[in-house]
Amino acid sequence: MNPSMINANLNPKAEVVPQLPAFLTALGQRLPAYPGSLLCVAALNLVLRPQLPDDVRNSLLGRHLRVRVSDAGVAFDFSWNGAAFTARRSAGVPDLEIGACVADMVALARRQQDPDTLFFARRLTMEGDTELGLLVKNTLDAMEVPLTELGKQAVLRLLKFLPQPNGGAVR
């Protein structure tokens, strides 16, 4: 039985969340994990690293974190080395694993959904160190701008450094 239908059967008012097609999940499960983690940390370092307060940086030091995208069949393992996020091999149990489907991850990044609401609706999972999970959640909640907007701003900053065909810079 489709897991998204189980929640709908238990609660007739439950929102049906779009899931990726099965062939994309099968593809995601066949992809090697480490290259995906490298891409994940590149995005985290571009978007999130400049926003992290020193106390959060200290608390994350050396901690093994995993973000699992359930319907994509992928997980990204990483840690904070004191200066940046670094990719990790997926060996071992992480200190904290956060998981949700693609649609819910995007809704969280856009601040269209509250993490507590998703957690209590069993659409967002958190396993491992609860204190670390609350630190991550509270840090993200404290950011005044949605992650998607921070991402756009970071990409625009990067584009300013790329050479332009007409010799000018991106404005």
Order of alpha helices (4+ residues) and beta strands (2+ residues): alpha-alpha-alpha-alpha-beta-beta-beta-beta-alpha-alpha-beta-alpha-alpha
